[in-house]
Amino acid sequence: MPLLSPRNNGRMAQSAAGSRNSQLYTVEVGDTRFQILKRYQNLKPIGSGAQGIVCSALDTVTNHQVAIKKLSRPFQNVTHAKRAYREFKLMKLVSHKNIIGLLNAFTPQKTLDEFSDVYLVMELMDANLCQVIQVTGLDLDHERISYLMYQCLCGIKHLHKAGIIHRDLKPSNIVVKTDCTLKILDFGLARSTGTSFMMTPYVVTRYYRAPEVILGMGYKENVDIWSIGCIMGEIIRGAVLFPGSDHIDQWNKIIEQLGTPSREFMERLLPTVRNYVENRPRHPGYSFERLFPDMLFPDDNSENGRTKPAQARDLLSKMLVIDPERRISVEEALRHPYISVWYEDQEVNAPPPGPYDHSVDEREHTVEQWKDLIYKEVMDYESTHNSLGAAGAGPMAANANVDQPNAAQTAAPRR
């Protein structure tokens, strides 16, 4: 998967709609039945997760490969229904080159009573970062690493403009193409930036959880910066930075490497949490020169190449800060010398998303009420995008979990 240079996103063409039944066919993909629009052919499973199964397909209208996600029993319980609603609502709302967007969305059912399935159509990407990192012998140079992180920061800044914290950033939900294009996926866990609460253990992948999340302190936008720092460090090291087996082990892994935090930090903890943390063995931590020695970085003897490891370490040292009050912001990270070589105002400061009504998903709803809300969103999309006709009308965007055997030889990004 050689990474080349960014490509321009296409738009799917419109054509006439027919009756719902005449446009659908049923196909078995593994043990999952897809009732799908006839325009999508040659379905092949490429990934699955808590929210559903993803297939690749040929869109015969545009002659492009796409990814189709069937939401997995979105109404089996309140948690799944709320996630399905948030994901679909945010994908409809957000439009940025580094964030997933919809090509199409539809349901094969005709009425609310029958409603059970939601299909989301997205651009097919080549691999997720988890696969890129795991490829044996992969050696990304500074140009690629910094460009990937720049795009990730641009996407996250765009979400933050809408008052949305992603809070589930991890290599498996960041996808890339051979041209070094990066896109962020999966918004079922996104929350309003005004929300502060103790997160339950299953909410996000433990390895990328910020300390303030682990310790139940509440959080703000730069909780996502910690996750980006973990991802960048994992790309460089080739292994997870803080592979904790549970909450306690996760905290121990962090302080063993970064050191026990200051008393000022401790004083902001809840009394019970503070008592536990203060009674753990104290650790001085290691320098970032030891955590990320020169040997981990690409071998580049040019003058510019020799400065890059120091710049990368400096950025990591500002992102991987236990105390969120001292951690770098997204804007500061974008201005950092390791990242700023790519800075383009129209990418960093793209027009903000429209307003997102947080009140809907902050209220408690029954499964049936969530079902009704999601059905209305799908019907609204179909009516405004003619999705049961030839096409949806959004910018092409990403999808994930593609298992490609050569998913990581990366060529140079654009200048």
Order of alpha helices (4+ residues) and beta strands (2+ residues): beta-beta-beta-beta-beta-alpha-beta-beta-beta-alpha-alpha-beta-beta-beta-beta-alpha-alpha-alpha-alpha-alpha-alpha-alpha-alpha-alpha-alpha-alpha-alpha
